[in-house]
Amino acid sequence: MISAATTVYYLTDLNTYLWDEAAGLQLSFERIPLPEFLKEPQAAEFSALLSAARLHPEGACVYTNELGMSYAAALWEGEGRLFAAGPFLTQTPELSKLAAVSKIDQNKRIVLEAFFRGLKLMGHSKIRSLARIVGGIRELPPITLHYSDVRQAQADPGGPKGFSLREVLNQPDPGNADLIELRYKMEKEMMHAVELGDAARLKESMRKSRDLFDFSERYPGRPLRAVKNGLIVLHTILRISAERGKVPPFFLHQLSEKIAIEIERLENLEMHQKLVERMCLEYCSLVRQHTLAGCSSLVRKAAGYLEVHLGQPFDLQGLARYCLVHPAHLSRQFKKETGCTLTDYLNGLRIREAKVLLRLDRSPMEEIASRVGFEDPAYFARVFKKQEGVTPSQYRNSVDDG
């Protein structure tokens, strides 16, 4: 029994249990410990699974509970004992919907989300293979194990000579080098398209590089994590490209933050391609609408100064002296080239910084406003709501709730 459980545990990398109808849990090997509040319901689930297994004594059964956690199991030496492996997932759990229906406690939801992130996501073929292992483990005969270690033979001067794996590993792999070169070439094409705000060119580059950013082999059994990591890499490329396209920092930050949240909230593999397309379109649109690439050195110099001094009171005269121009000329030129006034631009920078502080700092609103350059907290609140659609307090509370 212990040998069988150990074998299944190491082969599947899943929690493995032997459960007895009369005596309860007799044996367990756990890769991911079950949260305490799920241990009692698990016994009821094993009982239900045992009833299903009795109907198919020669096969294996898969049971999925209300949370979407699945177990594969088979009878073990009689009708009162169950051999089970799990839990695993057959699809990404939608905890937000489940929480709305069953009113899951907030603390338990946090624990569940962390627990689910460690579970394997398995398709039908893998589940069938798992069932074969669980259902056939009783029939595996004992085996005598012999070791043959080539390293010992290589250490012996009189040992056999000939083929050396180390020699093969030391040789450069031209195929891999070609793949790396192609990947960087496609990255450059994509980045150049974003710098120009050319959505059509970016779409074509994405089509040609579709399989070059596949990270599924790094996360076997976790396709959603692989997809998210691929999106993070693509997002980084798009953001850096837009920055090279001279998009003002506060516009760049707003879109980057929004996309980052959408990536982590992705709960459905079918939504992946739609998010990729939207990311590409939004970054290209951002470059076309807000780039400073075509702006004069005067405007770029003024924008850089405002970003560095966003926490200080706005001084048009001082900014004009720094830029060596007349204040009226600076104001007209900045509005003409960027489409926004110096004050609006500065307020955008300040609100961006305020959002960071609201997420990380529990200081009073008056202090947050002062630190980002707003002397009047009420004016700060009005500007914040105009740009973000919510008050600073509502924004902070939404972050806390999330």
HUKA-V100319 format. One line per field, one symbol per residue. phi: phi as a letter, one per 40 degrees, with the letter a starting at -180 (. if undefined). Layout:
# HUKA-V100319
phi->???
This chain:
# HUKA-V100319
phi->.cccccccccccfbdbbbbbcccgcbaabbcbdcddcbcccccccccccccccccbccbbbbbbcccgcbbbaacbfhcbbbbbbicbbbaccbcccccccbfcddccccccccccccccbbcccccccccccccbccccccbcbbbbbcccccccdcccbhdbccccccccccccccccccccccdcccccccdcgcccccccccccbdccbcbcccbcgbcccccccccccccccccccccccgcddccccccdcccdccccccbacccdcccdccdccccccccccbcbccccccccccccccccbcccdcbccccccccgbcdccccccccccbgbcdcccccccccdcccccccbbccdcccddccbhccbdccdcccccccbgbcdcccccccccc
